[in-house]
Amino acid sequence: MSKMKDIDRVAEYLHEVCLEQLDDSIDWAIDGTHLDKLEGDDYNQMKKAVMTRTIEYMLNWLEANPSTEIDFDVIK
């Protein structure tokens, strides 16, 4: 298996783990706030909004803190 396929396989697995972890962390983070009073569709919409905003913060951090560029042609 090529290095790129290995990277994709690991990344696919980790994104599922991270989303599950983020979902659990949102419940913990909103505890004691007015957000934990939401129910049903409002709760689900809030949770999706928090997850989306969190991922945006992560992407912004990556853009502001670039590491060494990965040359994917070398990894293949």
C-alpha positions as CSV (number, residue, x, y, z in Angstrom):
1,M,0.0,0.0,0.0
2,S,1.3,3.4,-0.9
3,K,2.1,6.1,1.7
4,M,-0.7,8.3,0.4
5,K,-3.2,5.4,0.8
6,D,-2.0,4.9,4.3
7,I,-2.4,8.6,5.1
8,D,-5.9,8.6,3.7
9,R,-6.9,5.5,5.6
10,V,-5.6,6.9,8.9
11,A,-7.1,10.3,8.2
12,E,-10.5,8.8,7.4
13,Y,-10.4,6.9,10.7
14,L,-9.3,9.9,12.7
15,H,-11.9,12.2,11.3
16,E,-14.6,9.8,12.6
17,V,-12.9,9.6,16.0
18,C,-12.5,13.4,16.2
19,L,-16.1,14.0,15.2
20,E,-17.3,11.6,17.9
21,Q,-15.0,13.2,20.4
22,L,-16.2,16.7,19.4
23,D,-19.8,15.6,19.8
24,D,-19.2,14.4,23.3
25,S,-17.1,17.5,24.1
26,I,-19.9,19.8,23.1
27,D,-22.2,18.2,25.6
28,W,-19.6,18.8,28.3
29,A,-18.8,22.3,27.2
30,I,-22.4,23.6,27.1
31,D,-23.2,22.1,30.5
32,G,-24.3,25.0,32.8
33,T,-24.9,27.4,29.9
34,H,-28.2,28.5,28.4
35,L,-27.4,26.2,25.5
36,D,-27.9,23.1,27.5
37,K,-31.6,24.0,28.0
38,L,-32.3,23.6,24.2
39,E,-34.2,20.5,23.1
40,G,-35.1,18.7,19.9
41,D,-34.4,20.4,16.6
42,D,-33.0,23.5,18.4
43,Y,-30.5,21.4,20.3
44,N,-29.4,19.6,17.2
45,Q,-29.0,22.8,15.2
46,M,-27.0,24.3,18.0
47,K,-24.8,21.3,18.2
48,K,-24.1,21.4,14.5
49,A,-23.4,25.1,14.7
50,V,-20.9,24.6,17.5
51,M,-19.3,21.7,15.7
52,T,-19.0,23.8,12.4
53,R,-17.6,26.8,14.2
54,T,-15.1,24.6,16.1
55,I,-13.8,23.1,12.8
56,E,-13.6,26.6,11.3
57,Y,-11.4,27.7,14.3
58,M,-9.2,24.6,13.7
59,L,-8.8,25.4,10.0
60,N,-8.0,29.1,10.8
61,W,-5.4,27.9,13.2
62,L,-3.8,25.7,10.5
63,E,-3.7,28.6,8.1
64,A,-2.2,30.9,10.7
65,N,0.4,28.3,11.9
66,P,1.6,26.6,8.7
67,S,4.0,23.8,9.2
68,T,6.4,22.5,6.7
69,E,4.6,21.9,3.5
70,I,4.0,18.3,2.6
71,D,5.1,17.3,-0.9
72,F,2.5,14.7,-1.7
73,D,4.4,13.8,-4.9
74,V,7.2,12.5,-2.7
75,I,4.8,10.5,-0.5
76,K,3.2,8.6,-3.4
